[in-house]
């Protein structure tokens, strides 16, 4: 047998290989595009939620209120309570997509996780201040607690600003 006799067989094999490679490449490309779109959509949604929280912090003056309560406690030697209420769920985007945070590239996934963990810690601290009896609180303990809370709050705001900037740089362009 000569090479001519094998040409139809070779053509069939090459054709089948090209179809298989084309199908695999097409599916892979579709998956890459889908994942990029999901990553971008998630990043922009989280950016919106984080930006909203930062604006709420600023408009309601939470950090300034904590500083004022601390200063008054220092000045008077008596615990001055500072309260703010957060009874609703302000983390709905994060909580709805917590299982997908890993698709965000570093450092965004890490920053998002830190931001929300710290924000939840702030809420817990504020609940603790709310239930304290002002008469029985040692002012020095309260001042130390306010210092810790201020440090955590300021760091959380800085992380939130990093998230907003990073998402703006990385994902705000029109895709494809």
C-alpha positions as CSV (number, residue, x, y, z in Angstrom):
1,X,0.0,0.0,0.0
2,X,1.1,3.5,-0.8
3,X,0.7,6.8,1.0
4,X,-2.2,7.6,-1.4
5,X,-4.1,4.7,0.0
6,X,-3.9,6.1,3.5
7,X,-4.8,9.7,2.6
8,X,-8.6,9.3,3.3
9,X,-7.8,7.7,6.6
10,X,-5.3,10.5,7.5
11,X,-7.8,13.1,6.4
12,X,-10.4,11.6,8.7
13,X,-8.0,11.4,11.6
14,X,-6.8,15.0,11.1
15,X,-10.3,16.3,10.7
16,X,-11.4,14.5,13.9
17,X,-8.5,16.0,15.8
18,X,-9.2,19.5,14.5
19,X,-12.9,19.2,15.5
20,X,-11.9,17.9,19.0
21,X,-9.3,20.7,19.4
22,X,-11.7,23.3,18.2
23,X,-14.4,22.1,20.5
24,X,-12.1,22.1,23.5
25,X,-10.7,25.5,22.7
26,X,-14.2,26.9,22.1
27,X,-15.4,25.6,25.4
28,X,-12.3,26.8,27.2
29,X,-12.7,30.2,25.7
30,X,-16.3,30.4,26.7
31,X,-15.5,29.3,30.3
32,X,-12.7,32.0,30.5
33,X,-15.1,34.7,29.3
34,X,-17.9,33.5,31.7
35,X,-15.5,33.6,34.6
36,X,-14.1,37.0,33.8
37,X,-17.7,38.4,33.5
38,X,-18.6,36.8,36.9
39,X,-15.4,38.1,38.5
40,X,-16.1,41.6,37.2
41,X,-19.8,41.6,38.2
42,X,-18.9,40.4,41.7
43,X,-16.1,42.9,42.1
44,X,-18.4,45.8,41.0
45,X,-21.2,44.7,43.3
46,X,-18.9,44.5,46.3
47,X,-17.4,47.8,45.4
48,X,-20.9,49.4,45.4
49,X,-21.7,47.9,48.8
50,X,-18.3,48.9,50.3
51,X,-18.6,52.4,48.9
52,X,-22.1,52.7,50.4
53,X,-20.8,51.6,53.8
54,X,-18.0,54.1,53.6
55,X,-20.4,56.9,52.8
56,X,-22.7,55.9,55.7
57,X,-19.7,55.9,58.1
58,X,-18.8,59.4,56.9
59,X,-22.3,60.9,56.8
60,X,-23.3,59.6,60.2
61,X,-20.0,60.6,61.7
62,X,-19.3,57.3,63.5
63,X,-15.6,57.8,63.9
64,X,-16.0,61.4,65.1
65,X,-18.7,60.2,67.6
66,X,-16.4,57.6,69.0
67,X,-13.6,60.1,69.3
68,X,-15.9,62.6,71.1
69,X,-17.1,59.9,73.5
70,X,-13.5,58.9,74.3
71,X,-12.5,62.6,74.8
72,X,-15.5,63.2,77.1
73,X,-14.6,60.1,79.1
74,X,-11.0,61.3,79.4
75,X,-12.1,64.8,80.4
76,X,-14.7,63.8,83.0
77,X,-13.3,60.6,84.3
78,X,-16.7,59.0,83.7
79,X,-17.6,56.6,81.0
80,X,-19.4,58.4,78.1
81,X,-21.3,55.8,76.0
82,X,-21.5,56.2,72.3
83,X,-24.2,54.2,70.5
84,X,-25.2,53.7,66.9
85,X,-27.7,51.2,65.7
86,X,-27.2,48.7,62.9
87,X,-30.2,46.5,63.1
88,X,-30.5,45.8,59.3
89,X,-28.2,43.6,57.2
90,X,-25.8,46.0,55.5
91,X,-23.7,43.2,54.1
92,X,-26.2,41.6,51.8
93,X,-24.0,41.5,48.7
94,X,-21.1,40.0,50.6
95,X,-23.2,37.4,52.3
96,X,-25.0,36.4,49.1
97,X,-21.7,35.8,47.4
98,X,-19.3,34.8,50.2
99,X,-18.6,31.4,48.5
100,X,-17.4,33.2,45.3
101,X,-15.0,35.6,46.9
102,X,-12.2,33.2,46.0
103,X,-12.6,34.0,42.2
104,X,-11.5,37.5,42.8
105,X,-7.8,37.9,42.3
106,X,-5.4,38.8,45.0
107,X,-5.2,41.2,46.8
108,X,-8.9,42.0,46.3
109,X,-10.2,38.7,47.7
110,X,-8.1,39.2,50.8
111,X,-9.0,42.9,51.2
112,X,-12.8,42.1,50.9
113,X,-12.6,39.3,53.5
114,X,-10.7,41.6,55.9
115,X,-13.0,44.5,55.4
116,X,-16.2,42.5,56.2
117,X,-14.6,40.6,59.1
118,X,-13.5,43.9,60.6
119,X,-16.8,45.6,59.9
120,X,-18.7,42.8,61.7
121,X,-16.2,43.1,64.6
122,X,-17.0,46.8,64.8
123,X,-20.7,46.0,65.1
124,X,-20.1,43.5,67.8
125,X,-18.0,46.1,69.7
126,X,-20.8,48.7,69.4
127,X,-23.3,46.1,70.7
128,X,-21.1,45.6,73.7
129,X,-21.0,49.4,74.4
130,X,-24.8,49.5,74.1
131,X,-25.3,47.0,76.9
132,X,-22.7,48.5,79.3
133,X,-24.0,50.1,82.4
134,X,-22.2,53.5,82.4
135,X,-22.0,53.6,86.2
136,X,-20.1,50.3,86.5
137,X,-17.6,50.9,83.6
138,X,-14.0,51.7,84.5
139,X,-13.2,54.9,82.5
140,X,-9.7,53.7,81.8
141,X,-11.0,50.4,80.4
142,X,-13.5,52.3,78.3
143,X,-10.8,54.6,76.9
144,X,-8.7,51.6,76.0
145,X,-11.7,50.0,74.3
146,X,-12.4,53.2,72.4
147,X,-8.8,53.3,71.2
148,X,-9.0,49.8,69.9
149,X,-12.3,50.5,68.2
150,X,-11.0,53.6,66.6
151,X,-8.0,51.8,65.3
152,X,-10.1,49.0,63.9
153,X,-12.6,51.5,62.4
154,X,-9.9,53.6,60.7
155,X,-8.2,50.5,59.4
156,X,-11.5,49.2,58.0
157,X,-12.2,52.5,56.3
158,X,-8.7,52.4,54.7
159,X,-9.2,48.9,53.5
160,X,-12.6,49.9,52.1
161,X,-11.0,52.7,50.2
162,X,-8.4,50.3,48.8
163,X,-11.1,48.0,47.6
164,X,-13.0,50.8,45.8
165,X,-9.8,52.0,44.1
166,X,-8.6,48.6,43.2
167,X,-11.9,47.6,41.6
168,X,-12.1,50.9,39.8
169,X,-8.7,50.3,38.3
170,X,-9.2,46.7,37.5
171,X,-12.8,46.2,36.6
172,X,-14.5,49.5,35.7
173,X,-13.4,49.4,32.1
174,X,-16.0,48.2,29.6
175,X,-15.4,44.5,29.1
176,X,-14.2,43.3,25.6
